[in-house]
Amino acid sequence: MKIYPIFKKLIDLGLSLIGTILLSPIFLIIAIIIKLDSKGPVLFKQKRVGKNKKYFYILKYRTMRTDTPSDMPTHMLSNPDAFITKTGKFLRKTSLDEIPQIINILIGQMSIIGPRPALWNQYDLIEERDKYGANDIKPGLSGLAQISGRDELSIEVKAKLDGEYVQRMSLWMDVKCFFGTIVKVLKKDGVVEGGTGKLENVKVKDVAILITGANSYIGTSFEKWVAQWPDRYVVDTLDMMDGSWKESDFSEYDSIFHVAGIAHVKETKKITELYYKVNRDLAYEVAQKAKDDGVKHFVFLSTMSVYGIKRGIITKETKPYPKNNYGKSKLEAEELISELEDNNFKIAVLRPPIVYGKGCKGNYPRLAKLALKLPLFPEIKNQRSMLFIDNLSEFVKIVIDRKTSGILWPQNMQYVCTTNLVRCIANLHCKKIRTTKLFNPILRFMRVSIVNKLFADLIYDMEMSKHIEYQYCISDFEKSIIESESK
C-alpha cells in the first residue's frame, strides 16, 4: 500500500479546514457582491463525476444567469458570454468561483490537487480519462492539466495530462501543481470561455445524423433535443413514403437513426402485409443502403412488444416471442439487420417500453384524458416500465456519440404506478380525483386487454437498463409529467 495517498488525505483535510476559517470573510464579501449583481442563489450546485465515477455535487459561486442551460459545459454554449454575469467574468478569470469547493474537499469528495471533476454528461472526457485511470482517484481543485493550458487544451490532451498526474502523483507533483496554479491565476492564463482547443486549433467535430422517417414523434423530438447543441450536431430527416429515398447519398452521415414504422394502428388482415413491408423490409433496405454507402453506425428503433408479454418481468434471459404483427415485424427486422453488422458497420437496437411526453400518441394521452374526466379511479399498486421522451432523446444522443452497438433497453429510473400517474396528472390540472380499492378483486381476475395495459405489472429488470449508469435519465417521474402536461 502506498503511503502518499494517506498523507495526501491528511493534507487535504488540514488545509481545507484552515482555508475555510481564514477565507470566511472573503466568502461573505463575494456572496454579497453576487446578490447585488444578479438575481439568483449565491452558490451553484452541479452534478459532477467523482472517484470511481461516482456522482457528487460540486459547489461554486454562481457566475452565470439563472436561465443558462443546465448541465452543459461552457464550451458547448454557442454564446457563453451572453450568460456570464459581470461579477462572474471576474470570478472566472481569477478562479475565485472555485473557492466553495473547499467544502467539497473538507467532506472528502475532492482533493486539493487532482484531475478537475468532469460534468456527468461530458461523456467524451470521461471515456478518454478511462484510458489513463484518471477516473480512479479523487478529482481536484486544480491539477496538471490546469497548469498546462486549462480551457485551451483539447479533451485528448487534458485526459493524457490527467493520466500523467495519476502515474506521477507525489508530494513534489502536488507542490508543483499548487504553486503552478497560483502563477496561472495571477497571469490569468488559459481561460477561454466558449471553447476548448484554441491552443491547438482543435474544433469539436460535427456529428452528422440522418433520421429516416419523417413526422415521427420520436424522430422529431430527438431532432429538437440535439438542436440545443448546434455546433455539435447536424441533423437531416428523410421522408420514406416513396422510393425517392433510394437516390439519396448516405455517405456524408456518421449515424442513421431509423424511426420509420407503423404503430398505434389497429391490426387487421388488410394491413398485415403493410406491417412487414414497412417495419421489416424497409428497415432492412435502409440498413443495407447505409452500409453500402459507408455509414459506420445504424440505430434501429424497435419495441418492447417483441417479447409478446402482457404482464410480468422481462430480463436479459427472456426470449422474444411476439404475439402480434407489430412485434413480429420488428423482431424480424432486428434479425435481418443484425446480419449486416461487422467491424465497419455497428448496429444498435433499441427496445424501449411505452414512450410518453408532450404531444405523444398511444396509451399515455388516453390515460391523461381519464384522469381529467373520471371522479373515481382504482387504487392498484402496479409497476410499469416507461420512458420519458427527453430521456430517450438523450439516450439516443449518447448511443450515437459512443457508436454503441447491441440490443439496448432504455427506461426511466423509476417504475410507474398507474394510480400514481393518474393522480399526478389530475393534481397538475387542479382536478380532484378519488381512488378506491373497491374494484381491485374484479380487476385482478380480468384478462381484458385494456385492463392489462392499465393495471398489470410489466417491467424491464432494472439491471438491463443501467446503460452508462442512467446518465441519460435527466428527468425524474414528477418532472417528466409536469413537462408532458404543460401547455
N, C-alpha and C positions, 0 to 999 in steps of 0.2 A: 504493500500500500504506500502510495506517495505521500510524503509529509506536507508538501507545499499546499495542496488543496485545503488541508485542515487549517494551516497557518493563514491562508488567504481568507477563509471564512471568518476567522477571528479578527483579521484586519478590517474586513467589510463591516462587521458588527461594531467594532470600536470606533472607526472613522465616521460611520453613518450616525452613530449616537452623538458623537461630538459635533458633527456637522449640523444635526437637527437643532441642537441647543444654540450654537454660535450663529447660525443663519436665520433663526426665528424672526429677528427684526426685519431682515430683507424679505422673508416670506410675506410678512404683513404689508410692507410698503408696495410690493408688486401686486398683491391682491387688491389693494385699494385702487391702484392705477388701472388695473384691468376692469374693475367695476365702473370706474368713471369713463373709461374709453368706449365700452360697448356693452350691449345687453347680453345677459347670459351668465352662467356659473364661472367661478374663478378657475376651478380645476377642470381638467378634461380627462375622462377615463376612456381608454381604448384597449380593445382585446388584442393581446399580443401572444407570441409563441415563446414559451419559456424552456427550461431544461427538459430534455427528452420530449420536446414538442407538446408539453402540457400548457394549457392556456392560463393566462393571468391578465389582470387589468393594470396597465401601466398608467401612472399619474403624470400629468403635465399641466403647466399653466396653459389656459386656453389662449391660442394665438389666432384663431380663425372665427369667422362669424358662425352663428348657430345654425344657419341654413346650408352650411357646407355639406356635400355628400359624405355620409359616414363610411368608415372602414375603407377609405380609398387613399392610397399613397399620394402624397402631394404631387409627385411627378406624373401621376396618371390624370390629374386635372388639366383640362385644356387651357385654363387661365387661372392659375393658383393665386396670382396677385390680387385678383378681384375678391378673393375670400379672406385674405390675411388682413387683420386689423392693424392700425397704426402702431399700437403697442406691441402687437405680435411680430411685426417686422424687426423691431429692436431686440425682442426676446429671442427670436430665432437666430439672428446674427451673432448675438453674444452667448447663445446656448443657455440662457437663463431659464428658458421654458422647461428645461430638463431637471431643474433643481428639485421639484417634488418627488422625483424618483429616489431620493434619499430614503423616503419612507418604504419604497419597494425593496431597497437594499436592506433596510433595518429589519424587515419582516422575512427576509430570506428568499425573496423572489428573484432578486437580481444581485449582481456583483458590481463593484466599482469599475473594474476593467473586465471586458469580455465582448463578444460579438453583440452589436446592437440588436435588440429584440425585433423580429420581423412582425408585420401585421399578420393576422390569422389568415388573410386571403392573398398574401404575397407568395403564391404557390411556386413561382419560378425561383425566387430567392431561397425558400425553404428547401425545395428539391435540390438546388445547387449546393446548399450547405450540407445536405446529407452525404454528398460525395466525400466531404472532408471531415466529417464528425463534428461539425460546428454547432449542431443542434443538441449535442450531448452534454454541454456544460451550461452553466447559468449565463444568461445574457448580461451585458454590462452597460454602464452609463456611457462609457467610451471604450474604444478598442483600437486595434492595429489598423483596421480599415479607415477609422475616423481620422487618424493622424496621417494617413497616406492619401487622402483625397476626398473623403466623406461623400457628399452628393455627386461629385464629379465622376466617380468610378462606375463602371458598368457592373451589372449584377454578377457576372462571372468573376471579375477581378475582386469584388468585395468578398465573395464566397471563398476564393482562394486565400485571401489575406486572413479571413476568419479561421480557415483551416490551419494556416501557418501559426496563428496565435495558439491554437489548441496544442499543436506539436511543440511549441517553444515556451509554453506557459511556465513562468518562473517569477521570482521577485524582481529580477532585473528587467524582464519584459514588462511587468506591470508598472514599474517605476518609469520606464521609457515611455509607455503609453500615457501615463498620468501627466507627466510634465510636457509631453508632446501635445497633449490636448490643450493644456494651458496656453502654449505658444500659438496653436492654431486658432484658438478663440480670440486671443489678443490681436492676431493678424487678420482675423475674420476670413480665413481661407476655407475653401471647399464647400461653401453653401451655394447651391444652385436651385432655387425654387422652380418647380415645374419640370425638372428633367434629371435624368441620370445619363452619364455617358458623355458629358461635354468635354472632358479631358481627352477622351479617345474617339470623339465623334461617333459614339455608339448611339444609334437611334432604335427605339423599340420597334421591332418588325411588325408590320401589319399582318393580321391573320385574315385570309380571305375565305369566307364561308358561303356556300351556296345552299339555300333552303329549297328543296324540291317538293313543291306542293304549295300553291297559293291559297290565301284566305283560310289557312288552318289556324285554329285558336292557339295551339301550342307554338307553331312556327311564327306567327305574328307576334305573340308575346315574347318569344325568345329574341326576335329582331329588335323589339322595343327595349328589351333588357340590356343587350350589349351596346345599344346606341349611347349608353352612359359613357362609353369609352371610345369616342370617335377616332382617336389617334391609334387605337389598338386593333379594332375590328372593322373589316369591310364586309358587308353582308348583302347578298343579292337573293331574290326569290324568283323561282321559275315555275310558271304555270304548267301543269302536267295534263291538262284537259284534252289536248290533242297531241298528235305525234310530232309537232314542230320542235319540241324539246330535244329531239334526237339530233337536230342540226346545231345545237349549242356546243360551245367548246368548254369542257370542264377543266382543262389543263391548268388554268390560272388559279384554281382554288386549292386551298390546303385541306379543307374538310367539306364533306357533303352531309347535310342533316336532312334525312328523308322522312318527311311527315305526311306525305300524300297517302290517303287511305279512306275507307268507308267505315264509319262507326255511328252509333246512336241512330241506326236505321232499323226498323222492324224487319226481321228476316222473313222473306217469302221465297217461294220457288222461283219467281221471276228474277229476283236479284241475286240468287245464289251464285250464278256464273259471274256476275259483276264483282262479287266479293273476292273471288280468286283472281280475276283479271286485274283488279286494282291493287288489292292488298298483297298479293303474292307475285304475279307475273310482272307488274310494273316495277315493284321494288327490286326484283332481280335484274331487270333490264337496266335500271338506273345504276345499280351497283356495278354491273358488268361494264357499262359505259365509263363510269368513274375510274375503274381500274384500267381500262384500255387507254383512257386519256391521261393517265399518270397521276391521278389523285392518290394521296397517301393514306387518307383516313375517311371512313364511312360510318356514320351514326344512323342506326335504324331504330325508329320508334315502334316498338312492339307493344305488348299489353299483358297485364296480369291474367287476362282471360285465357291465355294459352294453357293454364293449369286446369281449367274446367271445374274449379272448386267454388261452390257457393257458400260454404261455411267451413271454418276450421283454420288451421295454421299452416302456412307454406314455409318449408325450409329448403336449404340447398339440395337436400336429398329428394325432395318432392319431384316426381317426374311429370312433365306436361301431359295432359290428357284432355284437350279441348272438347267441349260438348256442342258448340255452335259454329257456324260458318265464319264468324268474325275471328274467333280464337284459332280455328283450324287454318284459315288462310294466313294469319300472322305467323303461326308456328311453321308452316310450310315455307313461308318466305325466309324465316330465320335459317332454316336448314339449307335452302338453296344458296343464300348469300354467304353462309359460313364456308362453303366450298371454295369461294373466291379468295379467301384470306391467305396471305403469305407474308414474308418479311417486309415487302414493299407496299402492302395494302392491308392496313389494320381495320378491323371491324368491331364496333361497339353496338351491342343490342340492349336497348332499354326496355324493361318490363315494369313500367310504373303502375301503381294502383289507381284509384279514382283521382283525377286531376281536377282541382277546383280553383276558382279565382273570379275576379270581376269579369262579367260577360261570358262566363263559360257555359257550356251546354251539358246535358245529361242529368244525372240524379241530384246534383247539388242544388241547382235552381228550383227543381221541383220540391225539394225538401224545404228550401227557403220560403217558398210560397205557402207551404203547410204551416210553417212557423208563424206566419203573419195572419193566417186565416182561422186556424183551429184554436178554440179556447182551452182544450184539454189534449194532453199528449201522453202516451205510455212512458212510464218510468222504468227503463230497462238498462241495466249496466252491461253493455256490449262493447266490443272493440273492433274498430275498422282501421285498416291502413289507408291513409290518404296522402295526397301530395299537393301542396300549395304551388301555384303556377310560378311564382318568383323563385321558390326553392328549386323547382325543376329547371327553370331557365339558368340559374346559377350552376346547377349540376351539369347541364349540357355545356356551359361555357368552360367549366373545369375539364370535362372529358375531352373537349376539343383542344384546350391548351396543352393537355398532357398526352394527347393522342392515345387515350386509353382504349383498350380492346377487351373483348369478352362480354359475358352476359352480366348486366347490372340491374340492381333492384332499388332504385331511389325511393325514399318515402320520408314523411315528416318524422321528427324525433319522437313525437308522441302519438300513440294510438288515439283515435277519436271515438267518443261515445255519442251515439246518435241523439240521445236525450239531451246531453250537454250542448251538442251542436245546435239543436233547435232552440234551447233555452238562451244560448248566447246570441243567436240571430234575433230572436224576439226582443231581448233586452236592448240590443243596439237600436231597434226601431221603436223603443218605448212601448212595446206591446206586451200586455200581461198574458201569460200562459201558465196554466196549472199542469202539473204532472201527477200521474196516478199509477199504482201498481195493480189496479183492479183488473186490467185486461191481460196481465202477464201470463197467467196459466194458459189462456187460449192461444196467445201469440207464440208461446214456446212450442206448441204442438202443431202449429200450422206450417205447411210446407209450400205456401203460395209464394210465387216469385217476388212480388213486391215486398212481402214481409221479410224474406231472406235478405233482400237488398237493404232494407232499413234497419233490421234488428239483429240479424245473425252475426256472429263473430267471423271475420275474415281478415286475416293479418299475415304479413310477412314477418318471419322471425327477424328481430332487430339486428341480429348478428350478420344477416345477409346484406344489410344496408349501411353498414358502417364504412362506407366509402370515404376515404380521406377524413375520417373521424367527424363526419357530419358537418364539415366546413361549408357545405352548400345550403344547410338549413339556416337561412338568415332571418326567417320569420317564424316565431312560435305560433301555437294554435290561435291564441287570442288576437294577436296582431294580424294573422292571416285572414281571420273572419272579419275583422274591422275593415281591412283593405278590400275584401271581397264584397262587402255590403256598402261601401262608400259610393256616393252618387257622382 
